[in-house]
Amino acid sequence: MRTFQRFAASSAIALACLSFQVFAEEPSAGFVDFGKFTPPSGGGQFVEVNVKSPLIGMVIRLTEKAEPEVADLLRGLHSVRVNVIGLDDANRAELGERLLKIRAELESKGWERIVTVQEKGQDVGVYLKQRGEEAVEGVVVTVIEPNKEAVLVNVVGDIRPEKIALLGEKFGIDPLKKLGDATKKKS
């Protein structure tokens, strides 16, 4: 009897761990996997920022008193990923094609392209993954400046549209600042 109880208890724990692992690995609807990037061969600019929930939680605790509005905004976030890759002759074509592929994939998965800017060689696309009319589950910003850099940003969480400008200001994402300002004007 005692052996059966141990077996039943250990089986229950194992099943609970497995089911937790399955749910923990399932990405949010607002998450986009850009894949891996390598620094440019010429030693140009290369930035990778990948902030997930535990670090966001720590930042919330640190900012709650000094900047409650920022803490409130961060409470809804699950992750923020920023990639900046300097372009050179070796990677320019590959990264340009990759951005086009990512944009096509976003559109095929129901993301809405809400900002398109093409001027002076710069190509910007901002996409939203919405949950109804009340919230945004994900924001993706793609920028390519052919003689300078490619930038990819993915913000995942429960993002209220009226707070998008603040998100852009705090993370230094200019297209989100403009998007947030446009959202405010509509209200």
LOBA-569434 format. One record per atom (N, C-alpha, C): atom name; x, y, z; residue number from 1. Coordinates in steps of 0.1 Angstrom, whole numbers. Layout:
# LOBA-569434
PT	CA	X	Y	Z	NUM;
...
# end
This chain:
# LOBA-569434
PT	N	8	-12	0	1;
PT	CA	0	0	0	1;
PT	C	9	13	0	1;
PT	N	19	12	8	2;
PT	CA	28	24	9	2;
PT	C	35	26	-4	2;
PT	N	39	16	-11	3;
PT	CA	46	17	-24	3;
PT	C	36	23	-34	3;
PT	N	23	19	-34	4;
PT	CA	13	25	-43	4;
PT	C	12	40	-40	4;
PT	N	11	44	-27	5;
PT	CA	10	58	-24	5;
PT	C	21	66	-29	5;
PT	N	34	61	-27	6;
PT	CA	45	68	-32	6;
PT	C	45	69	-47	6;
PT	N	41	58	-54	7;
PT	CA	40	58	-69	7;
PT	C	29	69	-73	7;
PT	N	18	69	-67	8;
PT	CA	7	78	-70	8;
PT	C	12	92	-68	8;
PT	N	18	95	-57	9;
PT	CA	22	108	-54	9;
PT	C	33	113	-63	9;
PT	N	43	105	-66	10;
PT	CA	53	109	-75	10;
PT	C	48	110	-90	10;
PT	N	38	102	-94	11;
PT	CA	32	103	-107	11;
PT	C	25	116	-108	11;
PT	N	17	120	-97	12;
PT	CA	10	133	-97	12;
PT	C	19	145	-98	12;
PT	N	30	144	-91	13;
PT	CA	40	155	-92	13;
PT	C	46	156	-105	13;
PT	N	50	144	-111	14;
PT	CA	56	144	-124	14;
PT	C	46	150	-135	14;
PT	N	34	146	-134	15;
PT	CA	24	151	-144	15;
PT	C	22	166	-142	15;
PT	N	21	171	-129	16;
PT	CA	20	185	-127	16;
PT	C	32	193	-133	16;
PT	N	44	187	-131	17;
PT	CA	56	194	-136	17;
PT	C	55	194	-151	17;
PT	N	51	183	-157	18;
PT	CA	51	183	-172	18;
PT	C	40	192	-177	18;
PT	N	29	193	-171	19;
PT	CA	18	202	-176	19;
PT	C	22	216	-174	19;
PT	N	29	219	-163	20;
PT	CA	34	233	-161	20;
PT	C	44	237	-171	20;
PT	N	53	227	-174	21;
PT	CA	63	230	-184	21;
PT	C	57	232	-198	21;
PT	N	47	225	-202	22;
PT	CA	40	227	-215	22;
PT	C	34	241	-215	22;
PT	N	27	245	-204	23;
PT	CA	21	258	-204	23;
PT	C	31	269	-203	23;
PT	N	42	267	-196	24;
PT	CA	52	277	-195	24;
PT	C	60	279	-208	24;
PT	N	61	269	-216	25;
PT	CA	68	271	-229	25;
PT	C	59	276	-240	25;
PT	N	46	277	-238	26;
PT	CA	38	282	-249	26;
PT	C	39	297	-249	26;
PT	N	44	303	-260	27;
PT	CA	45	317	-260	27;
PT	C	32	325	-261	27;
PT	N	32	337	-257	28;
PT	CA	21	346	-257	28;
PT	C	18	349	-272	28;
PT	N	5	352	-275	29;
PT	CA	1	355	-288	29;
PT	C	8	367	-294	29;
PT	N	14	376	-285	30;
PT	CA	21	388	-290	30;
PT	C	36	385	-292	30;
PT	N	41	373	-289	31;
PT	CA	55	370	-291	31;
PT	C	58	367	-305	31;
PT	N	69	372	-310	32;
PT	CA	74	369	-324	32;
PT	C	89	364	-322	32;
PT	N	92	353	-328	33;
PT	CA	105	348	-328	33;
PT	C	112	353	-340	33;
PT	N	122	362	-338	34;
PT	CA	129	368	-350	34;
PT	C	141	359	-354	34;
PT	N	144	349	-345	35;
PT	CA	155	340	-348	35;
PT	C	168	346	-342	35;
PT	N	179	340	-345	36;
PT	CA	192	344	-340	36;
PT	C	199	354	-350	36;
PT	N	206	363	-345	37;
PT	CA	214	373	-353	37;
PT	C	228	371	-349	37;
PT	N	237	374	-359	38;
PT	CA	251	375	-356	38;
PT	C	256	389	-359	38;
PT	N	266	393	-352	39;
PT	CA	272	406	-354	39;
PT	C	277	407	-369	39;
PT	N	277	419	-374	40;
PT	CA	282	421	-388	40;
PT	C	297	418	-388	40;
PT	N	301	412	-399	41;
PT	CA	315	407	-401	41;
PT	C	325	419	-400	41;
PT	N	321	430	-403	42;
PT	CA	330	442	-403	42;
PT	C	331	448	-389	42;
PT	N	325	442	-379	43;
PT	CA	325	447	-365	43;
PT	C	316	459	-363	43;
PT	N	306	461	-371	44;
PT	CA	296	472	-369	44;
PT	C	288	470	-356	44;
PT	N	278	479	-355	45;
PT	CA	269	479	-343	45;
PT	C	261	466	-342	45;
PT	N	260	461	-330	46;
PT	CA	252	449	-327	46;
PT	C	247	450	-313	46;
PT	N	234	451	-311	47;
PT	CA	228	452	-298	47;
PT	C	217	442	-297	47;
PT	N	216	434	-286	48;
PT	CA	206	425	-283	48;
PT	C	201	428	-269	48;
PT	N	188	431	-267	49;
PT	CA	182	433	-254	49;
PT	C	171	423	-253	49;
PT	N	170	416	-243	50;
PT	CA	159	406	-241	50;
PT	C	155	406	-226	50;
PT	N	145	414	-223	51;
PT	CA	140	415	-209	51;
PT	C	128	407	-208	51;
PT	N	128	398	-198	52;
PT	CA	116	390	-196	52;
PT	C	109	393	-182	52;
PT	N	98	386	-179	53;
PT	CA	90	389	-168	53;
PT	C	97	391	-154	53;
PT	N	107	382	-151	54;
PT	CA	113	384	-138	54;
PT	C	121	397	-136	54;
PT	N	128	401	-147	55;
PT	CA	135	414	-146	55;
PT	C	125	426	-147	55;
PT	N	114	424	-154	56;
PT	CA	104	434	-155	56;
PT	C	98	436	-141	56;
PT	N	95	425	-134	57;
PT	CA	90	425	-120	57;
PT	C	99	433	-111	57;
PT	N	112	431	-112	58;
PT	CA	122	438	-104	58;
PT	C	121	453	-107	58;
PT	N	121	456	-119	59;
PT	CA	120	471	-123	59;
PT	C	107	477	-118	59;
PT	N	96	469	-118	60;
PT	CA	84	475	-113	60;
PT	C	85	478	-98	60;
PT	N	91	469	-90	61;
PT	CA	93	472	-76	61;
PT	C	102	484	-74	61;
PT	N	112	486	-82	62;
PT	CA	121	497	-81	62;
PT	C	115	510	-85	62;
PT	N	106	510	-94	63;
PT	CA	100	523	-99	63;
PT	C	86	526	-93	63;
PT	N	80	517	-85	64;
PT	CA	67	520	-81	64;
PT	C	65	533	-74	64;
PT	N	74	537	-65	65;
PT	CA	72	549	-58	65;
PT	C	76	561	-66	65;
PT	N	88	561	-73	66;
PT	CA	93	572	-80	66;
PT	C	85	575	-93	66;
PT	N	81	564	-100	67;
PT	CA	74	566	-113	67;
PT	C	62	556	-113	67;
PT	N	51	559	-106	68;
PT	CA	40	549	-106	68;
PT	C	34	547	-120	68;
PT	N	34	557	-128	69;
PT	CA	29	555	-142	69;
PT	C	37	545	-150	69;
PT	N	50	545	-148	70;
PT	CA	59	536	-155	70;
PT	C	56	522	-149	70;
PT	N	56	521	-136	71;
PT	CA	53	508	-130	71;
PT	C	40	502	-134	71;
PT	N	30	510	-136	72;
PT	CA	17	505	-140	72;
PT	C	18	500	-155	72;
PT	N	25	507	-163	73;
PT	CA	27	503	-177	73;
PT	C	34	489	-177	73;
PT	N	45	488	-170	74;
PT	CA	53	476	-170	74;
PT	C	46	464	-164	74;
PT	N	36	466	-155	75;
PT	CA	29	455	-149	75;
PT	C	22	446	-160	75;
PT	N	19	451	-171	76;
PT	CA	12	444	-181	76;
PT	C	22	437	-191	76;
PT	N	35	440	-190	77;
PT	CA	44	435	-200	77;
PT	C	50	421	-196	77;
PT	N	52	412	-206	78;
PT	CA	58	399	-204	78;
PT	C	72	399	-208	78;
PT	N	75	406	-219	79;
PT	CA	89	406	-224	79;
PT	C	90	418	-234	79;
PT	N	103	422	-235	80;
PT	CA	107	432	-245	80;
PT	C	120	427	-251	80;
PT	N	120	427	-264	81;
PT	CA	132	422	-272	81;
PT	C	135	433	-282	81;
PT	N	148	437	-282	82;
PT	CA	153	447	-292	82;
PT	C	165	442	-298	82;
PT	N	166	442	-311	83;
PT	CA	178	438	-319	83;
PT	C	182	450	-328	83;
PT	N	194	454	-327	84;
PT	CA	199	464	-336	84;
PT	C	212	458	-343	84;
PT	N	212	457	-356	85;
PT	CA	223	450	-363	85;
PT	C	228	460	-373	85;
PT	N	241	464	-372	86;
PT	CA	247	472	-382	86;
PT	C	248	465	-395	86;
PT	N	246	473	-406	87;
PT	CA	246	467	-419	87;
PT	C	259	470	-426	87;
PT	N	264	460	-433	88;
PT	CA	275	461	-442	88;
PT	C	273	454	-455	88;
PT	N	282	454	-464	89;
PT	CA	280	447	-477	89;
PT	C	277	432	-475	89;
PT	N	283	426	-464	90;
PT	CA	281	411	-463	90;
PT	C	267	407	-458	90;
PT	N	260	416	-450	91;
PT	CA	248	412	-444	91;
PT	C	235	420	-449	91;
PT	N	237	430	-456	92;
PT	CA	226	439	-460	92;
PT	C	215	432	-468	92;
PT	N	218	424	-478	93;
PT	CA	208	417	-486	93;
PT	C	201	407	-477	93;
PT	N	208	399	-469	94;
PT	CA	202	388	-461	94;
PT	C	193	394	-451	94;
PT	N	197	405	-444	95;
PT	CA	188	411	-434	95;
PT	C	176	418	-440	95;
PT	N	177	424	-452	96;
PT	CA	166	430	-459	96;
PT	C	156	419	-463	96;
PT	N	160	408	-468	97;
PT	CA	151	397	-471	97;
PT	C	145	391	-458	97;
PT	N	152	390	-448	98;
PT	CA	147	385	-435	98;
PT	C	136	394	-429	98;
PT	N	138	407	-430	99;
PT	CA	127	416	-425	99;
PT	C	115	415	-434	99;
PT	N	116	413	-447	100;
PT	CA	104	412	-455	100;
PT	C	97	399	-452	100;
PT	N	105	388	-449	101;
PT	CA	99	375	-445	101;
PT	C	91	376	-432	101;
PT	N	97	383	-422	102;
PT	CA	91	385	-409	102;
PT	C	78	393	-411	102;
PT	N	78	404	-419	103;
PT	CA	66	412	-421	103;
PT	C	55	403	-428	103;
PT	N	59	395	-438	104;
PT	CA	49	387	-444	104;
PT	C	43	377	-435	104;
PT	N	51	371	-426	105;
PT	CA	46	362	-416	105;
PT	C	37	368	-406	105;
PT	N	40	380	-402	106;
PT	CA	31	388	-393	106;
PT	C	18	390	-399	106;
PT	N	17	394	-411	107;
PT	CA	5	397	-418	107;
PT	C	-3	384	-420	107;
PT	N	4	373	-423	108;
PT	CA	-3	360	-425	108;
PT	C	-9	355	-412	108;
PT	N	-4	359	-400	109;
PT	CA	-8	355	-387	109;
PT	C	-18	364	-381	109;
PT	N	-23	374	-388	110;
PT	CA	-33	383	-383	110;
PT	C	-28	395	-376	110;
PT	N	-16	398	-377	111;
PT	CA	-11	411	-372	111;
PT	C	-15	422	-381	111;
PT	N	-18	433	-376	112;
PT	CA	-22	445	-384	112;
PT	C	-11	455	-385	112;
PT	N	-7	458	-397	113;
PT	CA	3	468	-400	113;
PT	C	-3	482	-398	113;
PT	N	1	489	-389	114;
PT	CA	-6	502	-386	114;
PT	C	3	514	-389	114;
PT	N	16	512	-391	115;
PT	CA	24	523	-395	115;
PT	C	33	518	-406	115;
PT	N	34	526	-417	116;
PT	CA	43	523	-428	116;
PT	C	50	536	-431	116;
PT	N	63	536	-431	117;
PT	CA	71	548	-434	117;
PT	C	82	544	-444	117;
PT	N	82	551	-455	118;
PT	CA	93	548	-465	118;
PT	C	98	562	-470	118;
PT	N	109	566	-465	119;
PT	CA	114	579	-469	119;
PT	C	129	579	-467	119;
PT	N	137	586	-476	120;
PT	CA	151	587	-475	120;
PT	C	158	574	-472	120;
PT	N	153	563	-479	121;
PT	CA	160	550	-477	121;
PT	C	155	542	-465	121;
PT	N	148	549	-456	122;
PT	CA	144	542	-444	122;
PT	C	130	535	-446	122;
PT	N	129	523	-441	123;
PT	CA	117	515	-443	123;
PT	C	112	511	-429	123;
PT	N	101	516	-424	124;
PT	CA	96	513	-411	124;
PT	C	82	506	-412	124;
PT	N	80	496	-404	125;
PT	CA	67	489	-403	125;
PT	C	64	487	-389	125;
PT	N	52	490	-384	126;
PT	CA	48	488	-370	126;
PT	C	36	480	-371	126;
PT	N	36	469	-363	127;
PT	CA	25	459	-364	127;
PT	C	19	457	-349	127;
PT	N	6	455	-349	128;
PT	CA	-1	452	-336	128;
PT	C	-8	439	-337	128;
PT	N	-8	432	-326	129;
PT	CA	-16	420	-324	129;
PT	C	-26	424	-313	129;
PT	N	-38	425	-317	130;
PT	CA	-48	430	-307	130;
PT	C	-57	418	-302	130;
PT	N	-62	421	-290	131;
PT	CA	-72	412	-283	131;
PT	C	-84	421	-282	131;
PT	N	-93	419	-291	132;
PT	CA	-105	427	-291	132;
PT	C	-102	442	-293	132;
PT	N	-110	450	-288	133;
PT	CA	-107	465	-289	133;
PT	C	-100	470	-276	133;
PT	N	-100	462	-266	134;
PT	CA	-95	468	-253	134;
PT	C	-80	467	-251	134;
PT	N	-73	458	-258	135;
PT	CA	-59	457	-254	135;
PT	C	-51	452	-266	135;
PT	N	-38	455	-265	136;
PT	CA	-28	451	-275	136;
PT	C	-20	440	-268	136;
PT	N	-18	428	-275	137;
PT	CA	-11	417	-269	137;
PT	C	4	418	-274	137;
PT	N	7	424	-285	138;
PT	CA	20	425	-289	138;
PT	C	22	437	-299	138;
PT	N	34	442	-299	139;
PT	CA	38	452	-308	139;
PT	C	51	448	-315	139;
PT	N	52	449	-328	140;
PT	CA	65	446	-335	140;
PT	C	68	459	-343	140;
PT	N	81	463	-342	141;
PT	CA	86	474	-349	141;
PT	C	98	468	-358	141;
PT	N	97	471	-371	142;
PT	CA	108	466	-380	142;
PT	C	113	479	-387	142;
PT	N	126	481	-387	143;
PT	CA	132	493	-394	143;
PT	C	144	488	-401	143;
PT	N	145	492	-413	144;
PT	CA	158	490	-421	144;
PT	C	162	503	-427	144;
PT	N	174	507	-424	145;
PT	CA	181	518	-430	145;
PT	C	193	512	-438	145;
PT	N	191	510	-451	146;
PT	CA	201	503	-459	146;
PT	C	216	506	-457	146;
PT	N	219	518	-454	147;
PT	CA	233	522	-452	147;
PT	C	237	523	-438	147;
PT	N	228	518	-429	148;
PT	CA	231	520	-415	148;
PT	C	228	508	-406	148;
PT	N	215	504	-404	149;
PT	CA	212	493	-395	149;
PT	C	198	488	-398	149;
PT	N	196	476	-392	150;
PT	CA	183	470	-391	150;
PT	C	179	469	-377	150;
PT	N	166	472	-374	151;
PT	CA	161	472	-360	151;
PT	C	148	464	-359	151;
PT	N	148	455	-349	152;
PT	CA	136	447	-347	152;
PT	C	132	448	-332	152;
PT	N	120	451	-329	153;
PT	CA	115	453	-316	153;
PT	C	102	445	-314	153;
PT	N	101	437	-303	154;
PT	CA	89	430	-300	154;
PT	C	86	432	-285	154;
PT	N	74	438	-283	155;
PT	CA	70	441	-269	155;
PT	C	57	432	-268	155;
PT	N	58	424	-257	156;
PT	CA	47	414	-255	156;
PT	C	40	417	-241	156;
PT	N	27	416	-241	157;
PT	CA	20	418	-229	157;
PT	C	6	423	-231	157;
PT	N	1	428	-220	158;
PT	CA	-13	434	-221	158;
PT	C	-10	449	-221	158;
PT	N	-10	455	-233	159;
PT	CA	-6	469	-235	159;
PT	C	-19	477	-238	159;
PT	N	-22	486	-230	160;
PT	CA	-33	495	-233	160;
PT	C	-29	505	-244	160;
PT	N	-38	507	-254	161;
PT	CA	-34	516	-265	161;
PT	C	-30	530	-260	161;
PT	N	-37	535	-250	162;
PT	CA	-33	549	-246	162;
PT	C	-20	550	-239	162;
PT	N	-13	539	-236	163;
PT	CA	0	539	-230	163;
PT	C	11	536	-239	163;
PT	N	8	534	-252	164;
PT	CA	18	531	-262	164;
PT	C	29	542	-263	164;
PT	N	25	555	-262	165;
PT	CA	34	566	-263	165;
PT	C	44	565	-252	165;
PT	N	39	563	-240	166;
PT	CA	48	562	-228	166;
PT	C	58	550	-230	166;
PT	N	53	539	-235	167;
PT	CA	62	528	-238	167;
PT	C	73	532	-247	167;
PT	N	69	539	-258	168;
PT	CA	79	544	-267	168;
PT	C	89	554	-261	168;
PT	N	84	562	-252	169;
PT	CA	93	572	-246	169;
PT	C	103	565	-236	169;
PT	N	98	556	-229	170;
PT	CA	106	549	-219	170;
PT	C	117	539	-225	170;
PT	N	113	533	-236	171;
PT	CA	122	524	-242	171;
PT	C	130	530	-254	171;
PT	N	127	543	-257	172;
PT	CA	134	550	-268	172;
PT	C	130	545	-282	172;
PT	N	117	541	-284	173;
PT	CA	113	536	-297	173;
PT	C	104	546	-304	173;
PT	N	110	554	-313	174;
PT	CA	104	566	-319	174;
PT	C	91	562	-326	174;
PT	N	90	551	-334	175;
PT	CA	77	548	-340	175;
PT	C	66	546	-330	175;
PT	N	69	541	-318	176;
PT	CA	58	539	-308	176;
PT	C	54	552	-302	176;
PT	N	63	562	-301	177;
PT	CA	60	575	-296	177;
PT	C	50	581	-306	177;
PT	N	53	581	-319	178;
PT	CA	44	586	-329	178;
PT	C	30	579	-329	178;
PT	N	31	566	-328	179;
PT	CA	18	558	-328	179;
PT	C	10	562	-315	179;
PT	N	16	563	-304	180;
PT	CA	9	567	-292	180;
PT	C	3	581	-293	180;
PT	N	10	590	-299	181;
PT	CA	5	604	-301	181;
PT	C	-7	604	-310	181;
PT	N	-7	595	-321	182;
PT	CA	-18	594	-330	182;
PT	C	-30	588	-323	182;
PT	N	-27	578	-314	183;
PT	CA	-38	572	-306	183;
PT	C	-45	582	-297	183;
PT	N	-37	591	-291	184;
PT	CA	-42	601	-282	184;
PT	C	-51	611	-290	184;
PT	N	-47	615	-302	185;
PT	CA	-54	625	-310	185;
PT	C	-68	619	-314	185;
PT	N	-69	606	-316	186;
PT	CA	-81	600	-320	186;
PT	C	-91	600	-309	186;
PT	N	-86	599	-296	187;
PT	CA	-95	598	-285	187;
PT	C	-102	611	-282	187;
# end
